[in-house]
Amino acid sequence: MESPILHTDSGKDLKLILQLAKKMGISARKLSTEEIENIGLSIAISKGKTGEFVNTEEFLKDLRYGSED
């Protein structure tokens, strides 16, 4: 299964794309802002996963005062 992500600021164009997808038998729907944000967050989490444990105190210290690296 593959899924494209399309973006347009034109409601008219989006409606046309959704109608075309429906005529072609392709499942399509609009995503809410919250759904888009959740997808972005999920991607960021996946990219940031290292499988290593982080020293929580050092991490919070770096957030507060900046990393010395």
For each residue, the residues with C-beta under 8 A, 3 or more apart:
1:
2:
3:
4:
5:
6: 17
7:
8: 13 14 17
9:
10: 13 14
11: 14 15
12: 15 16
13: 8 10 16 17
14: 8 10 11 17 18 30
15: 11 12 18 19
16: 12 13 19 20
17: 6 8 13 14 20 21 28
18: 14 15 21 22 28 29 30
19: 15 16 22 23
20: 16 17 23 24
21: 17 18 24 26 27 28
22: 18 19 25 26 28
23: 19 20
24: 20 21
25: 22
26: 21 22
27: 21
28: 17 18 21 22
29: 18
30: 14 18
31: 35 36 39
32: 35 36
33: 36 37
34: 37 38
35: 31 32 38 39
36: 31 32 33 39 40
37: 33 34 40 41
38: 34 35 41 42
39: 31 35 36 42 43
40: 36 37 43 44
41: 37 38 44 45
42: 38 39 45 46
43: 39 40 46 47
44: 40 41 47 48
45: 41 42 48 49
46: 42 43 49
47: 43 44
48: 44 45
49: 45 46
50:
51:
52:
53:
54: 58 59
55: 58 59
56: 59 60
57: 60 61
58: 54 55 61 62
59: 54 55 56 62 63
60: 56 57 63 64
61: 57 58 64 65
62: 58 59 65 66 67
63: 59 60
64: 60 61
65: 61 62
66: 62
67: 62
68:
69:
